[in-house]
Amino acid sequence: MFCYQCQEAANNTGCTVAGVCGKQPETANLQDLLIYTLKGISILREGHPLEHRDDCEICKGVDYFITNSLFITVTNSNFDDEAIAVEIRKGLEIREGLKEGGCVPNRLADHDVLTFTVATMEEMQAKALSIGVLSTENEDVRSLRELTIYGLKGMAAYYEHANNLGYKKKEIVMFMEKALASTLDDTLSVDDLVALVLETGKFGVEAMALLDKANTGTFGNPEITNVNIGVGTNPGILVSGHDLNDMVQLLEQTEGTGIDVYTHSEMLPTHYYPKLKKFKHLVGNYGNSWWKQREEFETFNGPIIFTTNCIVPPKVGASYDGKVFTTNAAGYPGWERIAVNADGTKNFSKVIEMAKTCKPPIQIEEGSIVGGFAHEQVFALADKVVDAVKSGAIKKFFVMAGCDGRMPSRDYYTKFADNLPKDTVILTAGCAKYRYNKLALGDIGGIPRLLDAGQCNDSYSLALIALKLKEVFELNDVNELPIAYNIAWYEQKAVIVLLALLSLGVKNIHLGPTLPGFLSPTVADVLVKNFGIAGIGSVEDDIKLFMGE
């Protein structure tokens, strides 16, 4: 195997024996083959006479297949080899169906991606060895192709959440296909691929805007909310991942059953939405970031549902191993999958019945944390914020969005937040907030010094807030604002957030705890020179740098 798509890549160069995330070589190879299959479908789709017709059921199915398959390959999403193999076979059936439409471009008629066939697991593994990441020999071309693909994976995740709520935009899927096909086009120059990366960021903004519209249109605009981090006395179900459509269905099906529902990690923002927080049995948030699940799931006692990533393979003999369910793109060997019905609904009755036999959760924390500072809520505070900036009460905003992870070096972000001057405000989204969202950071004239917008995709809210401040202060460039960007990353959804910010013209972003291993020296140099991308140093030195001292 060779995989360097996440921040945990071994030695920051790539996992070759097994993934630090827990992914085995066989799984990594199957994921590579699934991506390769998507490239073939994408080449055919660009010329198909039925491409993206709104009245074509085949097109609708292919759209979902592409986005869901990309999501399956996001770090920590799916470890189930059999499930991935099923997707590969399904993809080959789709590819052959498109070829029968007579739309194979002549120059690609004999291209391997359009002709290979596999049936057995052994054949899949053998084929995967020839089409993996390292099959692109030029390291700069490889770097830009992979940067694009990782951006597409993050984009697909956000698009799928919107799609699950009934919100679609065919232009986004059409771009995904164009970009996937482009990664097989050897005529593209490095400059062409750089342009493709930036275009990926542009469509990343559109995908996050669509998801924001889906979430707020379905559940209302997030409100400032104090979220309980203790427990109740009833048995509970713990929901992890990111999908709010799953959450509302579960809340509806558990109402009146005597079962409490808890959020975990990136599901925390569930509590901020008016139409979700109205459910009285949505008791609180249990635990911390995704990487602590091995210990925290042991004390929860009840069943757990993974609506998406981030799965950590359980230890042998883990008491919760038989209580975990997956759905959507998530999967793990031996964990039962909740099927998606034709109309998009799901039946959580097995989870509910299991919960009734379990003890209530063991309390591991007490108190509450506050969040819900998405764009509309912050816009409502705009006058107060502007006055605080004009008076000098707020000297600077720090965007500290992104991902958390298990590396000890991520303590940097806790120390950074804790040591920032008291006249600064942190804007956050994503699970990176778990490094500092329980610190006593205080407020500035009633404005909390930590404003949590929500999930990683709600980084879109932070971009809107920056653009609104640019308008209010009548500035020509968003980079003239007193905003610094110190972003933590882990997986591909953070990659699309980064590319989205670059497409919006944001510069001088600091990225850590390490720069991506998939950036070749030349590509990294382009990002540094053109966009001011930088890594992190010591807490003390970085604060001085950001504050202009």
C-alpha positions as CSV (number, residue, x, y, z in Angstrom):
1,M,0.0,0.0,0.0
2,F,0.9,3.6,-0.2
3,C,-1.3,6.3,1.4
4,Y,-0.5,9.8,2.4
5,Q,-3.9,11.5,2.3
6,C,-4.1,12.4,6.0
7,Q,-2.0,14.2,8.5
8,E,-1.0,11.0,10.3
9,A,0.9,9.7,7.2
10,A,3.9,7.7,8.6
11,N,6.9,10.0,8.9
12,N,4.9,12.6,7.0
13,T,5.7,10.7,3.8
14,G,3.2,7.9,3.6
15,C,1.9,4.7,5.1
16,T,3.3,1.6,3.4
17,V,2.9,-1.3,5.8
18,A,-0.4,-0.4,7.4
19,G,-2.2,2.9,8.0
20,V,-1.7,4.8,11.2
21,C,-5.5,5.2,11.1
22,G,-5.8,1.5,11.4
23,K,-6.4,0.8,7.7
24,Q,-4.9,-2.4,6.4
25,P,-3.1,-2.7,3.0
26,E,-5.9,-4.7,1.5
27,T,-8.4,-2.0,2.4
28,A,-6.1,0.8,1.1
29,N,-5.7,-1.0,-2.2
30,L,-9.4,-1.5,-2.7
31,Q,-10.0,2.2,-2.0
32,D,-7.4,3.1,-4.7
33,L,-9.2,0.8,-7.1
34,L,-12.6,2.3,-6.3
35,I,-11.2,5.8,-7.1
36,Y,-9.8,4.5,-10.3
37,T,-13.2,3.1,-11.3
38,L,-14.7,6.5,-10.6
39,K,-12.2,8.0,-13.0
40,G,-13.4,5.7,-15.8
41,I,-17.1,6.5,-15.1
42,S,-16.2,10.2,-15.1
43,I,-14.5,10.0,-18.5
44,L,-17.6,8.4,-20.0
45,R,-20.1,10.7,-18.3
46,E,-18.6,13.8,-19.9
47,G,-19.9,12.7,-23.3
48,H,-22.9,10.6,-22.4
49,P,-26.2,11.8,-24.1
50,L,-28.1,11.3,-20.8
51,E,-25.5,13.2,-18.7
52,H,-27.2,14.7,-15.6
53,R,-30.7,14.9,-17.1
54,D,-33.1,15.7,-14.2
55,D,-35.6,13.2,-15.5
56,C,-33.1,10.3,-15.8
57,E,-33.1,7.9,-12.9
58,I,-29.8,6.4,-14.1
59,C,-28.1,9.8,-13.9
60,K,-29.5,10.3,-10.4
61,G,-28.1,6.9,-9.3
62,V,-24.7,7.6,-10.8
63,D,-24.5,11.0,-9.1
64,Y,-25.0,9.4,-5.7
65,F,-22.6,6.6,-6.5
66,I,-19.8,9.0,-7.3
67,T,-20.2,11.1,-4.2
68,N,-20.8,8.2,-1.9
69,S,-17.8,6.3,-3.3
70,L,-15.6,9.3,-2.8
71,F,-16.8,9.6,0.8
72,I,-16.1,5.9,1.4
73,T,-12.4,6.6,0.8
74,V,-12.2,9.5,3.2
75,T,-9.9,8.7,6.2
76,N,-11.6,6.6,8.9
77,S,-14.8,6.2,6.9
78,N,-14.9,2.6,5.8
79,F,-12.7,-0.3,6.8
80,D,-15.0,-3.0,5.3
81,D,-13.2,-4.8,2.4
82,E,-16.3,-6.6,1.3
83,A,-18.4,-3.5,1.2
84,I,-15.8,-1.6,-0.8
85,A,-15.5,-4.6,-3.2
86,V,-19.3,-4.4,-3.8
87,E,-18.9,-0.8,-4.7
88,I,-16.2,-1.6,-7.2
89,R,-18.3,-4.2,-8.9
90,K,-21.2,-1.8,-9.0
91,G,-19.0,0.8,-10.5
92,L,-17.8,-1.5,-13.2
93,E,-21.5,-2.3,-14.1
94,I,-22.2,1.4,-14.3
95,R,-19.1,1.9,-16.5
96,E,-20.1,-0.9,-18.9
97,G,-23.7,0.5,-19.1
98,L,-22.3,3.9,-20.1
99,K,-20.0,2.3,-22.7
100,E,-23.0,0.7,-24.3
101,G,-24.3,4.2,-24.9
102,G,-21.6,4.5,-27.6
103,C,-19.9,7.6,-26.1
104,V,-16.4,6.4,-25.6
105,P,-14.0,9.1,-26.8
106,N,-11.7,7.7,-29.6
107,R,-8.5,8.8,-27.9
108,L,-9.5,6.9,-24.8
109,A,-11.1,3.9,-26.4
110,D,-8.2,1.6,-25.3
111,H,-7.5,3.3,-22.0
112,D,-7.0,0.9,-19.2
113,V,-9.5,2.6,-17.0
114,L,-12.2,1.8,-19.5
115,T,-11.3,-1.8,-20.1
116,F,-10.1,-3.5,-16.9
117,T,-12.3,-6.1,-15.3
118,V,-12.1,-7.8,-11.9
119,A,-14.3,-10.3,-10.2
120,T,-12.5,-11.8,-7.3
121,M,-10.9,-10.1,-4.3
122,E,-7.5,-11.5,-5.5
123,E,-8.0,-9.9,-8.9
124,M,-8.9,-6.6,-7.3
125,Q,-5.8,-6.6,-5.1
126,A,-3.6,-7.4,-8.1
127,K,-5.1,-4.7,-10.2
128,A,-4.8,-2.1,-7.4
129,L,-1.1,-2.6,-7.2
130,S,-0.7,-1.1,-10.7
131,I,-3.0,1.9,-10.4
132,G,-2.2,3.3,-7.0
133,V,-0.9,6.8,-6.1
134,L,2.7,6.0,-7.1
135,S,1.7,5.0,-10.6
136,T,2.1,8.7,-11.5
137,E,5.8,9.0,-11.7
138,N,6.3,12.8,-11.8
139,E,6.1,13.8,-8.2
140,D,4.8,17.3,-8.9
141,V,2.0,16.0,-11.2
142,R,1.3,13.3,-8.6
143,S,1.1,15.9,-5.9
144,L,-1.4,18.1,-7.8
145,R,-3.5,15.2,-8.9
146,E,-3.8,13.9,-5.4
147,L,-4.4,17.3,-3.9
148,T,-7.3,17.6,-6.3
149,I,-8.7,14.1,-5.5
150,Y,-8.4,14.8,-1.7
151,G,-10.3,18.0,-2.2
152,L,-13.0,16.1,-4.2
153,K,-13.3,13.6,-1.4
154,G,-14.1,16.4,1.1
155,M,-16.4,18.1,-1.3
156,A,-18.3,14.8,-1.9
157,A,-18.8,14.4,1.9
158,Y,-20.4,17.8,2.1
159,Y,-22.5,17.3,-1.0
160,E,-23.8,14.0,0.3
161,H,-25.0,15.5,3.5
162,A,-26.9,18.2,1.5
163,N,-28.2,15.5,-0.9
164,N,-29.5,13.5,2.0
165,L,-31.7,16.5,2.9
166,G,-33.0,16.8,-0.6
167,Y,-30.7,19.6,-1.8
168,K,-28.7,19.0,-5.0
169,K,-26.8,21.0,-7.6
170,K,-25.8,19.0,-10.6
171,E,-23.0,21.4,-11.6
172,I,-21.1,20.3,-8.5
173,V,-21.2,16.6,-9.5
174,M,-20.3,17.5,-13.1
175,F,-17.2,19.3,-11.8
176,M,-16.3,16.3,-9.7
177,E,-16.4,14.1,-12.8
178,K,-14.4,16.6,-14.9
179,A,-11.7,16.8,-12.2
180,L,-11.6,13.0,-11.7
181,A,-11.2,12.5,-15.5
182,S,-8.5,15.3,-15.6
183,T,-6.3,13.3,-13.2
184,L,-5.8,10.8,-16.0
185,D,-5.1,13.3,-18.7
186,D,-1.3,13.3,-19.3
187,T,-1.6,16.3,-21.6
188,L,-2.3,18.7,-18.7
189,S,0.7,20.8,-17.6
190,V,1.6,21.6,-14.0
191,D,0.0,25.0,-14.5
192,D,-3.1,23.4,-15.8
193,L,-3.2,21.2,-12.7
194,V,-2.7,24.2,-10.4
195,A,-5.7,25.9,-12.0
196,L,-7.7,22.7,-11.5
197,V,-6.8,22.7,-7.8
198,L,-8.0,26.3,-7.4
199,E,-11.2,25.4,-9.4
200,T,-11.7,22.5,-6.9
201,G,-11.6,25.1,-4.1
202,K,-14.2,27.2,-6.0
203,F,-16.6,24.3,-6.2
204,G,-15.8,23.5,-2.6
205,V,-17.3,26.8,-1.6
206,E,-20.4,26.0,-3.6
207,A,-20.8,22.6,-1.9
208,M,-20.4,24.1,1.5
209,A,-22.9,26.8,0.6
210,L,-25.4,24.2,-0.6
211,L,-25.0,22.2,2.7
212,D,-25.4,25.4,4.7
213,K,-28.7,26.1,2.8
214,A,-29.8,22.5,3.4
215,N,-29.1,22.5,7.1
216,T,-30.6,26.0,7.8
217,G,-33.5,25.5,5.4
218,T,-34.4,22.2,7.1
219,F,-33.6,22.9,10.7
220,G,-33.4,26.7,11.1
221,N,-30.4,29.0,11.7
222,P,-28.2,27.9,14.6
223,E,-28.8,29.7,17.9
224,I,-26.4,30.4,20.7
225,T,-26.9,27.3,22.9
226,N,-25.5,25.9,26.2
227,V,-24.9,22.2,25.6
228,N,-25.0,19.8,28.6
229,I,-21.9,17.5,28.8
230,G,-23.3,15.5,31.7
231,V,-25.7,12.5,31.5
232,G,-29.3,11.6,32.3
233,T,-30.7,8.6,34.1
234,N,-32.2,6.8,31.0
235,P,-30.4,4.4,28.6
236,G,-28.9,6.3,25.7
237,I,-27.9,6.1,22.0
238,L,-24.7,7.9,21.0
239,V,-24.5,9.4,17.5
240,S,-21.2,10.1,15.9
241,G,-20.2,11.4,12.5
242,H,-21.8,14.4,10.7
243,D,-25.1,13.6,9.1
244,L,-28.0,15.7,10.5
245,N,-30.6,13.8,8.4
246,D,-29.8,10.6,10.3
247,M,-30.1,12.5,13.6
248,V,-33.5,13.9,13.0
249,Q,-34.8,10.5,11.9
250,L,-33.4,8.9,15.0
251,L,-34.8,11.6,17.3
252,E,-38.3,11.1,15.7
253,Q,-38.1,7.3,16.1
254,T,-36.9,7.5,19.8
255,E,-39.4,10.1,20.9
256,G,-41.5,8.7,23.8
257,T,-39.5,5.5,24.1
258,G,-37.6,6.4,27.3
259,I,-34.3,6.4,25.4
260,D,-32.1,9.5,25.5
261,V,-30.0,10.6,22.5
262,Y,-26.5,12.0,22.8
263,T,-24.2,13.6,20.3
264,H,-20.5,12.7,19.9
265,S,-17.6,14.7,18.4
266,E,-18.8,16.5,15.2
267,M,-22.5,15.8,15.9
268,L,-22.2,18.4,18.8
269,P,-23.8,21.2,16.6
270,T,-27.0,19.2,16.4
271,H,-27.9,21.1,19.6
272,Y,-27.6,24.5,17.9
273,Y,-30.5,24.0,15.4
274,P,-34.0,25.1,16.5
275,K,-35.8,22.2,15.0
276,L,-33.4,19.6,16.5
277,K,-32.9,21.1,20.0
278,K,-36.7,21.0,20.5
279,F,-36.5,17.2,21.2
280,K,-36.4,16.9,24.9
281,H,-34.7,13.6,24.9
282,L,-31.7,15.1,23.0
283,V,-29.9,15.2,26.4
284,G,-26.4,16.4,25.6
285,N,-22.9,15.8,24.2
286,Y,-20.9,12.8,25.4
287,G,-17.2,12.8,25.3
288,N,-14.7,14.7,23.2
289,S,-13.0,14.4,19.9
290,W,-13.2,11.3,17.7
291,W,-9.8,9.9,18.6
292,K,-10.8,9.4,22.3
293,Q,-13.7,7.0,21.4
294,R,-12.0,3.8,22.4
295,E,-12.1,4.9,26.1
296,E,-15.3,7.0,26.0
297,F,-17.4,4.4,24.2
298,E,-16.5,1.9,27.0
299,T,-18.3,4.1,29.6
300,F,-21.3,5.1,27.4
301,N,-22.9,1.6,27.9
302,G,-25.5,2.0,25.1
303,P,-25.3,1.5,21.3
304,I,-23.4,3.9,19.0
305,I,-24.3,4.9,15.5
306,F,-21.6,6.1,13.0
307,T,-23.4,8.2,10.4
308,T,-20.0,8.9,8.7
309,N,-16.3,9.0,9.6
310,C,-14.4,9.1,12.0
311,I,-14.1,5.5,13.1
312,V,-11.2,4.2,15.2
313,P,-10.9,0.4,15.0
314,P,-11.8,-1.0,18.5
315,K,-9.3,-2.8,20.6
316,V,-9.7,-6.6,20.8
317,G,-12.3,-7.4,23.4
318,A,-13.8,-3.9,23.5
319,S,-17.1,-4.1,25.4
320,Y,-18.8,-1.8,22.8
321,D,-17.7,-3.7,19.7
322,G,-21.0,-5.5,19.3
323,K,-23.0,-2.3,19.9
324,V,-21.9,-0.2,17.0
325,F,-24.0,0.4,13.9
326,T,-22.9,2.2,10.7
327,T,-24.8,3.8,7.8
328,N,-24.1,5.9,4.6
329,A,-20.5,5.7,3.6
330,A,-19.3,4.4,7.0
331,G,-18.4,0.7,7.5
332,Y,-16.4,-1.7,9.7
333,P,-16.2,-5.5,9.5
334,G,-18.7,-7.1,11.9
335,W,-20.6,-3.9,12.6
336,E,-24.3,-4.0,11.5
337,R,-25.2,-1.6,8.7
338,I,-28.4,0.5,8.8
339,A,-29.8,0.3,5.3
340,V,-31.0,3.3,3.4
341,N,-34.5,2.8,2.0
342,A,-35.5,4.0,-1.5
343,D,-37.1,7.1,-0.1
344,G,-34.0,8.0,2.0
345,T,-35.5,6.9,5.3
346,K,-33.9,4.5,7.8
347,N,-35.2,2.1,10.4
348,F,-33.4,2.5,13.7
349,S,-35.6,0.0,15.5
350,K,-32.7,-2.5,16.2
351,V,-30.6,0.2,17.7
352,I,-33.5,1.4,19.9
353,E,-34.4,-2.1,21.1
354,M,-30.7,-2.7,22.0
355,A,-30.6,0.6,23.9
356,K,-33.6,-0.5,26.0
357,T,-31.5,-3.4,27.4
358,C,-28.5,-1.2,28.3
359,K,-27.5,0.7,31.4
360,P,-27.5,4.5,31.4
361,P,-24.2,6.2,30.4
362,I,-21.5,6.7,33.1
363,Q,-20.9,10.4,33.6
364,I,-17.3,11.4,32.6
365,E,-17.8,15.2,32.6
366,E,-20.2,17.8,34.0
367,G,-21.2,21.3,33.1
368,S,-21.9,22.7,29.7
369,I,-20.2,24.2,26.7
370,V,-21.6,27.0,24.4
371,G,-21.8,27.1,20.6
372,G,-24.1,28.1,17.8
373,F,-22.2,31.1,16.4
374,A,-22.9,30.5,12.7
375,H,-23.1,33.4,10.3
376,E,-26.6,34.6,11.0
377,Q,-26.0,34.6,14.8
378,V,-22.8,36.5,14.4
379,F,-24.4,39.0,11.9
380,A,-26.9,39.7,14.6
381,L,-24.0,40.7,16.8
382,A,-22.3,42.7,14.0
383,D,-22.8,46.1,15.5
384,K,-21.4,45.0,18.9
385,V,-18.4,43.3,17.2
386,V,-17.7,46.3,15.0
387,D,-17.8,48.7,18.0
388,A,-15.5,46.4,19.9
389,V,-13.0,46.4,17.0
390,K,-13.2,50.2,16.5
391,S,-12.7,50.8,20.2
392,G,-9.7,48.5,20.4
393,A,-11.4,46.1,22.7
394,I,-11.0,43.4,20.1
395,K,-7.5,43.6,18.5
396,K,-7.7,40.4,16.3
397,F,-9.7,37.4,15.3
398,F,-8.1,34.0,15.0
399,V,-9.7,31.4,12.7
400,M,-8.8,28.1,14.4
401,A,-11.0,25.8,12.4
402,G,-10.3,22.2,11.2
403,C,-9.6,18.8,12.6
404,D,-8.4,17.3,15.8
405,G,-6.2,14.3,16.0
406,R,-4.3,12.0,18.4
407,M,-0.8,13.3,17.9
408,P,0.7,14.8,21.2
409,S,1.9,17.7,19.2
410,R,-1.7,18.9,18.9
411,D,-1.4,20.2,22.4
412,Y,0.0,23.2,20.6
413,Y,-3.6,24.3,19.8
414,T,-4.7,24.1,23.4
415,K,-1.7,26.2,24.5
416,F,-2.1,28.6,21.6
417,A,-5.7,29.3,22.5
418,D,-5.0,29.6,26.2
419,N,-2.1,32.0,25.7
420,L,-3.7,34.3,23.2
421,P,-4.0,37.9,24.4
422,K,-7.3,38.6,26.2
423,D,-8.3,41.1,23.5
424,T,-8.5,38.5,20.8
425,V,-11.4,36.3,19.7
426,I,-11.3,32.7,18.3
427,L,-13.6,31.7,15.4
428,T,-13.8,27.9,15.2
429,A,-15.6,25.1,13.4
430,G,-14.9,21.3,13.2
431,C,-13.5,19.0,15.8
432,A,-10.4,21.1,16.3
433,K,-12.4,23.0,18.9
434,Y,-12.2,20.1,21.3
435,R,-8.6,21.2,22.0
436,Y,-9.8,24.4,23.6
437,N,-13.7,24.6,23.9
438,K,-13.6,23.7,27.6
439,L,-11.1,26.4,28.5
440,A,-12.3,29.4,30.6
441,L,-11.5,32.0,27.9
442,G,-14.0,34.6,29.1
443,D,-15.6,37.3,27.0
444,I,-15.0,40.8,25.7
445,G,-17.9,43.1,26.5
446,G,-20.3,40.2,26.4
447,I,-18.8,38.7,23.2
448,P,-17.4,35.2,24.0
449,R,-13.8,34.9,23.2
450,L,-14.6,31.5,21.6
451,L,-17.2,31.5,18.8
452,D,-18.0,28.0,17.6
453,A,-19.8,28.0,14.3
454,G,-20.4,24.2,14.2
455,Q,-19.1,21.3,12.1
456,C,-16.0,21.4,9.7
457,N,-18.3,22.3,6.8
458,D,-19.4,25.4,8.8
459,S,-16.1,26.9,8.0
460,Y,-18.2,28.4,5.3
461,S,-19.9,30.4,8.1
462,L,-16.4,31.7,9.1
463,A,-15.8,32.8,5.5
464,L,-19.1,34.6,5.3
465,I,-18.3,36.4,8.6
466,A,-15.0,37.5,7.2
467,L,-16.6,38.8,4.0
468,K,-19.3,40.6,6.0
469,L,-16.6,42.3,8.1
470,K,-14.8,43.3,4.9
471,E,-18.0,44.9,3.7
472,V,-18.7,46.7,7.0
473,F,-15.2,48.1,7.3
474,E,-15.3,49.0,3.6
475,L,-12.1,47.2,2.8
476,N,-10.9,46.2,-0.7
477,D,-9.3,42.9,0.3
478,V,-10.3,40.3,2.9
479,N,-6.7,40.1,3.9
480,E,-6.8,43.6,5.2
481,L,-9.0,42.4,8.1
482,P,-7.6,41.9,11.6
483,I,-8.0,38.1,11.1
484,A,-5.3,35.4,11.3
485,Y,-5.7,31.8,10.2
486,N,-4.1,29.1,12.3
487,I,-5.8,25.9,11.0
488,A,-5.4,22.3,12.1
489,W,-6.0,19.6,9.6
490,Y,-6.3,15.8,9.6
491,E,-8.3,14.5,6.6
492,Q,-9.7,15.4,3.3
493,K,-12.6,17.6,4.5
494,A,-10.1,19.9,5.9
495,V,-8.3,19.9,2.5
496,I,-11.4,21.2,0.7
497,V,-11.8,23.9,3.4
498,L,-8.3,25.0,2.7
499,L,-8.8,25.0,-1.0
500,A,-12.1,26.9,-0.6
501,L,-10.3,29.6,1.5
502,L,-7.6,29.9,-1.2
503,S,-10.3,30.3,-3.9
504,L,-11.8,33.2,-1.9
505,G,-8.5,35.0,-1.9
506,V,-7.5,34.3,1.7
507,K,-3.7,34.3,2.2
508,N,-1.1,33.7,4.8
509,I,-2.9,30.6,6.3
510,H,-0.8,28.6,8.8
511,L,-1.5,24.9,8.6
512,G,-0.5,22.3,11.2
513,P,0.6,20.4,13.1
514,T,2.5,19.4,9.9
515,L,2.2,20.5,6.3
516,P,0.6,17.7,4.1
517,G,3.0,14.9,3.1
518,F,1.4,14.8,-0.3
519,L,2.8,18.3,-1.2
520,S,5.9,17.9,-3.3
521,P,8.6,20.5,-2.6
522,T,7.8,22.3,-5.8
523,V,4.0,22.4,-5.1
524,A,4.6,23.4,-1.5
525,D,6.8,26.2,-2.9
526,V,4.0,27.4,-5.2
527,L,1.6,27.6,-2.3
528,V,4.1,29.4,-0.1
529,K,5.0,32.0,-2.8
530,N,1.5,32.6,-4.2
531,F,-0.7,32.2,-1.1
532,G,1.6,32.6,1.9
533,I,0.9,29.1,3.2
534,A,3.1,28.3,6.2
535,G,3.5,25.7,9.0
536,I,3.5,26.3,12.7
537,G,6.4,26.9,15.1
538,S,6.3,27.4,18.9
539,V,3.3,28.9,20.6
540,E,5.2,31.9,21.8
541,D,6.8,32.7,18.5
542,D,3.6,32.2,16.5
543,I,1.6,34.5,18.7
544,K,4.2,37.2,18.4
545,L,4.2,36.7,14.6
546,F,0.4,36.8,14.3
547,M,0.1,39.9,16.6
548,G,2.8,41.7,14.6
549,E,5.2,42.0,17.5
